[in-house]
Amino acid sequence: MMSPRPISEDRGGSPQHFRHTPLQVIHIVGNFLRIWSIYSLYRYLSQTGASVVLFLFTCLIPASILFLILQKPWKGRPLTNTQVVPSIINGGITALYFILWGKGLKSCGPLRAILAEYSGAILGVLSAVLYGRKGHAWKKIGGLIAMVASFYFLSQGWATETYSPFSFKDNLDAEVQPEQVLGMKEMAIPIFAGILSALRRVIARRVSLKNQLKRRLHALTVASATCFMFPVAMWDIIIGSPSSSSEKMPFSTWAFLSTIFFGVILIFYVDSIAEERLHMVFSSPKHLMVAGGCIIVMEMVYKLDFSLPGFLICCIVLGFGIYEATSLERGRKDSFQKHDSSDGILGDDMQMSALPT
């Protein structure tokens, strides 16, 4: 008599899974295009020596205009000062994030810069220490140790064929340029950029939980980030770099357009869809798995110094650290995901608490 009930549940769960399949495809394609734009930007910056700040500033100008045209924050329900002011402050954090991320990309390479963005899970450790229970705090500290170990392996070149302890090749191909061992000091810039990236997401969710309002405020955030970056870009023009003063720099249209449309605009909507419909936040092992697959493809296409076994080990250790650092109480995880306003990095004991700064 009870057998029909499980059958009906299976029938109901299967269509829901298939409804999410197109969204999962959109998420994968969107992240692939964004990572492709990062590799194109890195090749342009490394080959020309162009100014990182100036190039990103020129990309933010049209991106902010397009966001304002698409979202029209001046229309609809008037925005309050408690929403506008934090969004403008968030613009300053976003501008600093882009500057540090660009510097980290140029010095550390795309692979390390992309993986360092997931260091935002460190905020989960901070929230657990300040607000969480003792058991959860120690668990997240263990995740932090795993994340630091992963970034140390990356800084030592484990993901490169040249320095990986899992390399099976004696000599690299002539076309492949060996990368150098960086150390944790050089990795600190993209890691700090990843923490700022997570912080700006937290602030955006704290300001508004409504999706449509969140998009309107994001347009203000990007516009204010452009304004905050303006004096830095002007100072960079005044100071100038030796390479840019000696000869005119070639301009890459693909790197410029792909950074605007894929690296800034498209990825925002893709991550919003993944968060709202798939309940997949940025600081999550699933998101890291998608990014890792895209990185493998790009490393092989661009024929960079890349070790697949070393990269997989770094990703596994980093994914384990993120899982522990962003872990919620398992019994309440499903219900809490739908109302999470902190990018999955705040503990279950601080649902209504302010973000520690």
Wavefront OBJ file of the C-alpha trace (Angstrom):
o trace
v 0.000 0.000 0.000
v 2.940 2.338 0.590
v 4.846 1.541 -2.619
v 3.215 4.160 -4.904
v 4.491 7.037 -2.734
v 8.230 6.581 -3.420
v 7.456 6.154 -7.120
v 5.604 9.461 -7.240
v 8.472 11.197 -5.433
v 10.974 9.855 -7.966
v 8.781 11.064 -10.792
v 8.567 14.465 -9.192
v 12.298 14.738 -8.536
v 13.386 13.759 -12.041
v 11.694 16.658 -13.892
v 13.180 19.072 -11.370
v 16.642 17.690 -12.105
v 16.095 18.107 -15.858
v 14.824 21.659 -15.320
v 18.130 22.500 -13.671
v 20.215 20.951 -16.462
v 20.005 23.994 -18.820
v 20.937 26.259 -15.908
v 23.928 24.076 -15.109
v 25.005 24.268 -18.757
v 24.674 28.068 -18.646
v 26.781 28.151 -15.497
v 29.531 26.014 -17.039
v 29.571 27.950 -20.324
v 29.529 31.310 -18.543
v 32.478 30.370 -16.329
v 34.351 28.945 -19.313
v 33.944 32.226 -21.214
v 35.044 34.212 -18.189
v 38.165 32.083 -17.691
v 38.868 32.319 -21.420
v 38.801 36.107 -21.113
v 41.242 35.899 -18.194
v 43.726 33.876 -20.229
v 43.367 36.290 -23.148
v 43.957 39.229 -20.817
v 47.002 37.540 -19.281
v 48.553 36.871 -22.683
v 47.992 40.501 -23.700
v 49.472 41.877 -20.475
v 52.466 39.534 -20.487
v 53.326 40.141 -24.135
v 52.896 43.923 -24.204
v 53.656 44.964 -20.628
v 50.609 47.223 -20.657
v 49.342 48.883 -17.489
v 46.984 46.608 -15.578
v 45.117 49.424 -13.825
v 44.645 51.466 -16.981
v 43.403 48.503 -19.002
v 40.908 47.393 -16.342
v 39.722 50.985 -15.947
v 39.009 51.240 -19.674
v 37.059 47.966 -19.386
v 35.024 49.147 -16.399
v 33.847 52.329 -18.143
v 31.709 50.598 -20.839
v 30.769 47.816 -18.401
v 29.357 50.313 -15.892
v 27.461 52.113 -18.671
v 25.939 48.832 -19.870
v 24.976 47.850 -16.312
v 23.257 51.203 -15.800
v 21.380 50.861 -19.102
v 20.295 47.291 -18.352
v 19.265 47.775 -14.716
v 18.157 51.457 -14.704
v 18.599 51.970 -10.935
v 16.880 55.361 -11.165
v 13.590 53.723 -12.207
v 11.146 51.700 -10.122
v 10.980 51.861 -6.355
v 13.275 54.605 -4.999
v 16.446 53.364 -3.385
v 17.065 54.353 0.222
v 20.286 55.772 1.647
v 20.783 52.569 3.639
v 21.004 50.764 0.297
v 22.835 53.330 -1.850
v 25.597 54.281 0.600
v 26.779 50.685 1.287
v 26.669 50.003 -2.466
v 28.916 53.000 -3.130
v 31.294 51.875 -0.371
v 31.186 48.437 -1.954
v 32.293 50.109 -5.168
v 35.512 51.182 -3.459
v 36.090 47.598 -2.323
v 35.361 46.399 -5.864
v 37.849 48.876 -7.344
v 40.547 47.702 -4.930
v 39.686 44.112 -5.786
v 40.143 44.717 -9.531
v 43.471 46.480 -8.980
v 44.906 43.729 -6.783
v 43.423 40.967 -8.941
v 44.961 42.470 -12.077
v 48.357 42.814 -10.380
v 48.120 39.233 -9.172
v 47.138 38.001 -12.623
v 50.128 39.654 -14.237
v 52.643 38.450 -11.637
v 51.270 34.990 -10.747
v 49.559 33.861 -13.950
v 45.912 32.983 -14.632
v 45.868 29.592 -12.899
v 47.046 30.909 -9.548
v 44.998 34.110 -9.833
v 41.768 32.196 -10.495
v 42.288 29.685 -7.691
v 43.301 32.470 -5.285
v 39.810 33.964 -5.714
v 38.481 31.100 -3.621
v 40.481 32.372 -0.653
v 37.326 34.287 0.244
v 36.365 31.228 2.261
v 38.818 32.568 4.844
v 35.987 34.861 5.944
v 34.140 31.703 6.998
v 36.948 30.938 9.431
v 36.770 34.472 10.786
v 33.018 34.267 11.303
v 33.331 30.892 13.024
v 36.020 32.139 15.410
v 34.033 35.249 16.342
v 30.487 33.899 16.329
v 30.502 30.133 15.838
v 30.542 27.200 18.170
v 33.814 25.672 19.272
v 33.378 22.538 17.198
v 32.637 24.472 14.039
v 35.501 26.893 14.728
v 38.083 24.105 14.919
v 36.602 22.494 11.830
v 36.936 25.709 9.857
v 40.438 26.320 11.149
v 41.315 22.886 9.769
v 39.853 23.993 6.445
v 41.980 27.133 6.614
v 45.112 25.028 7.101
v 44.201 22.951 4.042
v 43.638 26.118 1.989
v 46.994 27.571 3.052
v 48.680 24.274 2.143
v 47.063 24.336 -1.292
v 48.170 27.919 -1.958
v 51.676 26.998 -0.771
v 51.775 24.113 -3.250
v 50.607 26.468 -5.994
v 53.262 29.046 -5.092
v 55.919 26.330 -5.277
v 54.834 25.438 -8.804
v 53.125 22.116 -8.186
v 50.668 22.898 -10.966
v 53.505 23.429 -13.461
v 55.355 20.753 -15.365
v 58.674 22.406 -14.511
v 58.477 22.203 -10.713
v 55.779 19.629 -10.044
v 56.958 16.626 -7.980
v 54.593 14.551 -10.138
v 56.205 15.506 -13.434
v 57.089 12.599 -15.711
v 58.816 14.655 -18.415
v 62.529 15.361 -18.365
v 62.350 18.329 -20.716
v 59.606 20.720 -21.669
v 58.655 21.461 -25.227
v 60.528 24.327 -26.837
v 57.317 26.366 -27.180
v 56.466 26.107 -23.482
v 57.949 28.854 -21.324
v 58.738 27.563 -17.823
v 57.116 29.437 -14.948
v 58.987 30.459 -11.839
v 58.552 29.617 -8.178
v 56.822 32.587 -6.566
v 56.534 32.051 -2.839
v 53.702 33.030 -0.539
v 54.620 36.738 -0.602
v 53.762 37.005 -4.287
v 50.634 34.890 -3.763
v 49.457 37.279 -1.025
v 48.215 39.825 -3.594
v 45.720 37.548 -5.422
v 44.752 35.909 -2.119
v 43.863 39.268 -0.607
v 41.983 40.102 -3.817
v 39.961 36.907 -3.354
v 39.077 37.938 0.203
v 37.922 41.340 -1.085
v 35.869 39.604 -3.779
v 34.043 37.568 -1.149
v 33.590 40.640 1.050
v 31.902 42.606 -1.728
v 29.508 39.710 -2.318
v 28.677 39.591 1.375
v 27.963 43.329 1.480
v 25.778 43.105 -1.637
v 23.671 40.378 -0.033
v 23.464 42.180 3.283
v 22.164 45.330 1.594
v 19.365 43.554 -0.267
v 18.024 40.024 -0.362
v 15.722 40.758 -3.320
v 17.259 39.668 -6.604
v 15.961 42.495 -8.789
v 16.992 45.137 -6.267
v 20.383 43.449 -5.919
v 20.984 43.877 -9.659
v 20.057 47.556 -9.536
v 22.448 48.123 -6.662
v 25.161 46.179 -8.470
v 24.948 48.692 -11.320
v 25.635 51.459 -8.795
v 28.500 49.437 -7.326
v 30.232 48.980 -10.693
v 29.707 52.652 -11.575
v 31.175 53.785 -8.250
v 34.063 51.308 -8.672
v 34.852 53.006 -11.980
v 34.875 56.392 -10.259
v 37.126 55.099 -7.467
v 39.543 53.651 -10.012
v 39.685 56.877 -12.045
v 42.320 58.708 -9.932
v 44.468 55.560 -9.738
v 44.339 55.197 -13.532
v 45.157 58.887 -14.033
v 48.103 58.597 -11.673
v 49.277 55.560 -13.618
v 49.129 57.597 -16.823
v 51.081 60.457 -15.257
v 53.778 58.200 -13.820
v 53.814 55.905 -16.833
v 55.885 52.794 -17.304
v 59.196 52.605 -19.186
v 57.767 50.216 -21.764
v 54.697 52.349 -22.456
v 56.711 55.576 -22.770
v 59.231 54.149 -25.206
v 56.835 52.897 -27.847
v 53.131 52.709 -28.567
v 51.454 49.633 -27.139
v 49.478 47.320 -29.441
v 45.832 46.964 -28.480
v 44.000 43.638 -28.270
v 40.351 44.031 -29.190
v 39.521 40.481 -28.104
v 41.094 40.914 -24.665
v 39.229 44.217 -24.252
v 35.795 42.995 -25.371
v 36.013 39.597 -23.671
v 36.967 41.211 -20.361
v 33.976 43.561 -20.586
v 31.287 41.130 -21.716
v 32.517 37.849 -20.205
v 34.745 38.892 -17.309
v 32.519 41.619 -15.830
v 28.962 41.563 -17.206
v 28.076 37.988 -18.158
v 29.674 36.357 -15.138
v 27.566 38.494 -12.772
v 24.306 37.241 -14.275
v 25.599 33.671 -14.530
v 26.624 33.609 -10.866
v 23.283 35.191 -9.921
v 21.393 32.440 -11.754
v 23.554 29.754 -10.151
v 22.989 31.225 -6.715
v 19.244 31.843 -7.063
v 18.198 28.725 -8.971
v 20.951 26.179 -8.324
v 21.821 27.339 -4.776
v 25.505 27.282 -5.782
v 27.526 30.098 -4.270
v 30.965 31.164 -5.465
v 32.848 29.867 -2.420
v 31.853 26.253 -2.857
v 33.609 23.070 -3.987
v 31.128 22.681 -6.878
v 32.048 26.097 -8.243
v 35.729 25.230 -7.848
v 35.189 21.981 -9.757
v 33.668 23.874 -12.712
v 36.500 26.407 -12.678
v 39.093 23.631 -12.441
v 37.735 21.906 -15.543
v 37.806 25.177 -17.481
v 41.373 25.873 -16.342
v 42.540 22.463 -17.568
v 41.091 23.153 -21.023
v 42.612 26.648 -21.226
v 46.042 25.515 -20.020
v 46.144 22.905 -22.759
v 44.810 25.245 -25.459
v 47.301 27.985 -24.622
v 50.101 25.389 -24.190
v 51.329 26.747 -20.876
v 53.610 25.127 -18.328
v 51.011 22.830 -16.778
v 51.041 19.628 -14.728
v 47.685 17.888 -14.537
v 48.492 15.611 -11.544
v 49.936 18.490 -9.510
v 46.995 20.742 -10.399
v 44.453 18.088 -9.389
v 46.148 17.605 -6.019
v 46.150 21.363 -5.387
v 42.476 21.562 -6.341
v 41.500 18.601 -4.158
v 43.278 20.056 -1.122
v 41.780 23.495 -1.825
v 38.300 22.018 -2.324
v 38.551 20.154 0.970
v 39.634 23.345 2.714
v 36.765 25.316 1.200
v 34.298 22.588 2.157
v 35.423 22.671 5.775
v 35.756 26.456 5.966
v 32.279 27.046 4.510
v 30.552 24.101 6.186
v 27.162 24.615 7.807
v 25.381 22.357 10.230
v 24.394 19.397 8.052
v 20.937 19.010 9.540
v 19.984 22.595 8.666
v 21.945 23.038 5.455
v 19.119 22.473 2.978
v 16.769 24.935 4.624
v 19.482 27.510 5.239
v 20.766 27.551 1.633
v 17.612 29.187 0.337
v 17.969 32.117 2.723
v 21.765 32.385 2.912
v 22.868 35.968 2.519
v 26.560 35.551 3.063
v 27.982 33.692 0.032
v 28.085 30.489 2.099
v 30.909 31.753 4.289
v 29.165 32.708 7.507
v 28.388 30.171 10.186
v 24.942 29.040 11.238
v 25.245 30.884 14.542
v 25.288 34.375 12.982
v 22.271 34.493 10.699
v 21.321 37.977 11.894
v 24.769 39.195 12.945
v 26.730 41.872 11.207
v 29.756 40.954 9.146
v 32.981 41.201 11.133
v 35.359 43.746 9.632
l 1 2 3 4 5 6 7 8 9 10 11 12 13 14 15 16 17 18 19 20 21 22 23 24 25 26 27 28 29 30 31 32 33 34 35 36 37 38 39 40 41 42 43 44 45 46 47 48 49 50 51 52 53 54 55 56 57 58 59 60 61 62 63 64 65 66 67 68 69 70 71 72 73 74 75 76 77 78 79 80 81 82 83 84 85 86 87 88 89 90 91 92 93 94 95 96 97 98 99 100 101 102 103 104 105 106 107 108 109 110 111 112 113 114 115 116 117 118 119 120 121 122 123 124 125 126 127 128 129 130 131 132 133 134 135 136 137 138 139 140 141 142 143 144 145 146 147 148 149 150 151 152 153 154 155 156 157 158 159 160 161 162 163 164 165 166 167 168 169 170 171 172 173 174 175 176 177 178 179 180 181 182 183 184 185 186 187 188 189 190 191 192 193 194 195 196 197 198 199 200 201 202 203 204 205 206 207 208 209 210 211 212 213 214 215 216 217 218 219 220 221 222 223 224 225 226 227 228 229 230 231 232 233 234 235 236 237 238 239 240 241 242 243 244 245 246 247 248 249 250 251 252 253 254 255 256 257 258 259 260 261 262 263 264 265 266 267 268 269 270 271 272 273 274 275 276 277 278 279 280 281 282 283 284 285 286 287 288 289 290 291 292 293 294 295 296 297 298 299 300 301 302 303 304 305 306 307 308 309 310 311 312 313 314 315 316 317 318 319 320 321 322 323 324 325 326 327 328 329 330 331 332 333 334 335 336 337 338 339 340 341 342 343 344 345 346 347 348 349 350 351 352 353 354 355 356 357
